[in-house]
Amino acid sequence: MKRALLASVMSVFLAFFMPAGWSADDTSSPVAATDTALASARGQIERKDWVGAASALTVYVKANPGSADGHNLLGYSLRHLKKYDESVSAYRVALKLDPRHKGAHEYIGMAYVEMKMLDKAREHLAALNKICRLSCEEYRDLKKAIESASR
């Protein structure tokens, strides 16, 4: 596991600091490098490599503190590691950066469901209702989770 964590951190480090001419895909702009780092973290999430994703995203959000998506994905990874307080903190940053971030509202709501704080989860369900008027997947998924936890 330490080897996977080291590889994750190194891949993010190389994406940010390796000269453009040395990279495999020749990313010559900082934006492309950060997009690559975020895409790499998303790949780790798809593989359910929560430790690797959380590590990579911690590095990513330090380099990109204004990325609501980065903070949201960090929260998502931390939630899957059952680090709820850290997860909620990351979601709060994402929502401060983008108060209408549907994913962050859904995922912080899910964290509150897992923490048995259904009133807090309902607050984010209400926010999603205002943002997308019952028509978005984020609203439906959070509503279903709250209903299941209420039984």
C-alpha positions in Angstrom: 0.0 0.0 0.0 2.9 2.4 0.7 4.2 1.7 -2.8 0.8 2.7 -4.3 0.6 5.8 -2.2 4.2 6.8 -3.2 3.3 6.2 -6.9 0.2 8.4 -6.6 2.1 11.2 -5.0 4.9 10.9 -7.5 2.5 11.0 -10.4 0.9 14.2 -9.1 4.3 15.7 -8.4 5.5 14.9 -11.9 2.4 16.3 -13.4 3.0 19.6 -11.7 6.8 20.0 -11.8 8.2 18.0 -14.7 9.3 20.2 -17.6 6.8 20.0 -20.4 9.3 18.5 -22.8 9.8 15.6 -20.6 6.2 14.5 -20.1 4.7 11.7 -22.0 1.9 13.7 -23.4 3.9 16.9 -23.7 1.6 19.2 -21.6 3.2 22.6 -22.0 0.7 24.6 -20.0 0.1 24.6 -16.3 -3.7 24.2 -17.0 -3.1 21.0 -18.9 -0.9 19.7 -16.1 -3.6 20.4 -13.5 -6.2 18.8 -15.7 -4.0 15.8 -16.0 -3.6 15.6 -12.2 -7.3 15.9 -11.7 -8.0 13.2 -14.4 -5.5 10.9 -12.7 -7.2 11.4 -9.3 -10.6 10.6 -11.0 -9.1 7.4 -12.3 -8.0 6.4 -8.8 -11.6 7.1 -7.6 -12.9 4.9 -10.4 -10.6 2.1 -9.2 -11.8 2.8 -5.6 -8.2 3.6 -4.6 -9.4 5.9 -1.9 -6.0 6.4 -0.2 -4.3 7.2 -3.5 -7.0 9.5 -4.6 -7.1 11.4 -1.3 -3.4 11.7 -1.3 -3.3 13.0 -4.9 -6.2 15.3 -4.3 -4.6 16.8 -1.2 -1.6 17.8 -3.3 -4.0 19.0 -6.1 -6.0 21.3 -3.9 -2.9 22.8 -2.3 -1.7 23.7 -5.8 -5.3 24.7 -6.9 -7.1 26.1 -3.9 -9.8 27.6 -6.0 -10.9 24.3 -7.5 -14.4 23.5 -6.2 -14.2 20.2 -8.1 -10.9 19.3 -6.5 -12.2 19.9 -3.0 -15.4 18.0 -3.8 -13.5 15.0 -5.0 -11.1 15.2 -2.0 -14.2 15.1 0.2 -15.6 12.2 -1.7 -12.4 10.2 -1.3 -12.1 11.0 2.4 -15.8 10.0 2.9 -15.1 6.6 1.5 -12.2 6.3 4.0 -14.7 7.1 6.7 -12.9 10.3 7.6 -16.1 12.2 7.9 -14.9 15.4 9.6 -12.2 15.9 7.0 -14.6 15.0 4.3 -17.2 17.5 5.4 -14.5 20.2 5.6 -13.5 19.6 2.0 -17.1 19.7 0.9 -17.6 23.0 2.7 -14.6 24.5 0.9 -16.1 23.3 -2.4 -19.5 24.9 -1.5 -17.8 28.2 -0.4 -16.1 28.3 -3.8 -19.3 27.3 -5.7 -22.5 27.5 -3.6 -24.4 25.8 -6.5 -22.1 22.8 -6.9 -24.6 20.0 -7.2 -22.1 17.2 -6.5 -20.8 18.8 -3.3 -24.3 19.3 -2.0 -25.1 15.6 -2.8 -21.9 14.3 -1.3 -21.9 16.4 1.9 -25.6 15.2 2.3 -24.5 11.6 1.9 -21.8 12.2 4.5 -24.4 13.5 6.9 -26.6 10.5 6.2 -23.7 8.2 7.0 -23.1 10.2 10.2 -26.8 9.9 11.1 -27.2 13.6 10.9 -30.4 13.6 8.7 -31.4 17.2 9.5 -28.1 18.4 8.0 -28.6 16.1 5.0 -32.0 17.5 4.4 -30.6 21.0 4.4 -28.5 20.0 1.4 -31.4 18.3 -0.2 -33.3 21.6 0.0 -30.4 23.4 -1.6 -30.4 20.9 -4.4 -34.2 21.4 -4.8 -33.6 25.1 -5.3 -30.7 24.5 -7.7 -32.2 21.8 -10.0 -35.9 21.6 -9.1 -36.2 17.8 -8.5 -34.9 17.1 -12.0 -31.3 16.3 -11.3 -29.7 13.0 -10.4 -28.0 14.5 -7.3 -31.3 15.4 -5.8 -32.9 12.0 -6.5 -29.9 10.1 -5.1 -29.7 12.1 -1.9 -33.4 12.0 -1.4 -33.3 8.2 -1.8 -30.4 7.9 0.7 -32.3 10.1 3.3 -35.5 8.1 2.9 -33.6 4.8 3.3 -31.9 6.1 6.5 -35.1 7.3 7.9 -36.7 3.9 7.9 
